[in-house]
């Protein structure tokens, strides 16, 4: 008799947990659908100012009052570039073949946000997403002091160099050889408007 009561008790608790989980799951999915259903895209050019508000850079991550402008873009050989910086990256498990450098200016005006997160910025081609080189980010931007975001005083601006790793094995030979001629974008905001900057105009 005790075993039967114990079984029904466990069954009841499991049923309640499952019910609560289903409600939560449905609520999260509905929230995602509402956020993404009206998602639009706006493309900017190098030199144009991209206002962050009223959009989000990541899920529930806002940076109201902040703005970003891409100043310059180039792809360089990783070893030659880091050698000039006297940084060898010897502690890395794999050394990138090249690095894409995106020079940006981040500014803010009357922002209530805690700062601007660099973690949500992404660089991509039509077929490939490139990862930020967080170690190199700190090397080329000592002002960040090891942080992955920046907080500015009202009316201030700051130049930042964003390095993105490029590994040859992730591309086909044709893609790798034509990398400098490819369309490349920097994603600045995520939703409801996806704001991107076309940093490299390709021939494709």
N, C-alpha and C positions, 0 to 999 in steps of 0.2 A: 504493500500500500504506500509505504514511504517512497519507494522508487518511482511509483506512478505519479505521486505529487511532485517529486523532484523533476521528473520529466516534463510535466506540464508547466512548472515554474520556469524551467530553462527555455522551453518552447515559447512561453509568453514573453519573456525578456527578449529573446531573439527576434520575435515578431515585432515588438515595439521598436527595437533598434533598426530593423529593416525598414519599417514604416517611416521612421524619422529620416533615415538615409535617403529613401526614395523622394521624400518631400524636399530635402536639401538638394539632391541631384537635379530634380525638376526645376527648382528655383535658380540654380546656377546656370542650367541650360537656357532657361528663359532669359536670364540676364545677358548671356552671351548673344542670344539671337537678337535681342533688342539693340545691343551695342553694334552688332555687325550688319544687321539687315539694311541699314541706311548708310553703310560705309561707302565713302566716295574717295577719289584720289585726286590730288592736285600736284602738278609737277612744277618745280622751280628750276632756275638756271644758276650757274655759278655767278656770284656777285649779288644775287637777290637775297633779301632778308626774309627768313621764314619765321613767322610768329607762331609760338607754340599753342597759345590759347586760341579757341576754347577746346582744343583737342588734347588727347592724352598721349604721352610718349610710350606708356605701357599700361597694363591692366590696372585701373584705378590709380595710375601714377601721373599726376599733373605737374606742370611747371609753368603755371600762369605767370605772365609778365616777362618770361624769358624769350629770347629770340636767337636765331642762329643764322649765320651767313657763311657759305663755303667760298673761300678765297682762291684756292688752288688745289690741283690734283695731279699726282704723278706716281708712276710705278718705277721702283728702283731695285737693284740687286741687293738682297738682304745683307750678305757678307760685306760687300763694299761699303754699304751705308753704315752698318754697325761698327765696322772697323774705323771709319772716320770719327765715330763717336767714342771710340775706345771702349766699346761694349762688345763682348764676345758671346754672351748668352750661353756660356759653356754648361750651365746647369740645366739646359733644356733637353728634353728627351728627343726632340726632332727640330732641326733648324729649318726655317722656311727658306724657300728658294728666292722669293722676291717679297717686297712689302709695298702695299699701296698706301700712300701718304695723302691724307685729306687735311688741308689747312682750313680751320674754321675760326670764326669770331663769335663768341657767346656773349650776349649782353642781356641786361635786365632793366625793366622800368616798372616801378611800383609793384614788385612781385611779393605775394604773400607766401610763396613756396619756400621750402627749406633749401632748395638748390636745384641744379639741373643735373640729372643722372646721365652719365655717358654710357652706362651699361645698356641702354635701350637703342642706341644708334647701331644701325646695321648697314653694311655695304654689300652690294650684290650685282651680279650680271643676270642675264636672262636665265642662265642655268645654274648659277653657283652663288652660295652665300659665303661671304668671307668673315672670318673671326677677328675680333679686335685682339691685338697683341698687348696684353695688360702689362707685361714686364717692360716692354719698350715704351709704352704710354708714359710710365713714370720716369723713364730715362730722358725722353725728349720734352717732358713737361714737368720740370722740378717744382713748378708752382703748385701742382696738385698734391705734393707731399704724400704720395702713395695712395691718395683717394681715387675713387672711380666716378667722382662727380665733382661739381664745383658750385660754390655759393658766392654770389656777388652782391656787393652793396648796391643800393639803389642808384641807377644811372651809370653804373660801371660796366666795363666790357673786358674781355680777356681773349687773347689769341691762343688757340690750342691746336696741336698737331695730332691727328688721329691715325695711328698705324694699324693696318689690317694685314694679317699674314696671308701669303699666297704660296701654296704647295703645288708643285708641278704634277704630282701623282693624282691630284683631284680633277685634273683637266685632261681632255684628249689632246693629242699633239697639235691638232688644228686650232683648238681653242687657246692653248697656251701660246702658240706662235702668233696669234692674232689678238692677244689680250689687250694690248695698247690701242687696238682698233675696235674694241668692243664697247657696247653701250653699258655704262656702269652708273648705278644710282646709290645715293645715301638716303636711307629712310630716317626721317626725323620724328614724325609722329605716327601713331598706330591707328587710332580711331577717335571719333567717328569719321574724321577725314584723314586719310593716309597721305601725309605730306612727304614728298620725296624730292631730292635734288639730283638732277642729271649731271653728274660730275665729269663724265667722259662721254663724248658723242662719237659713236662708232660708225662703221660703214655698213653694218648689218641692217 
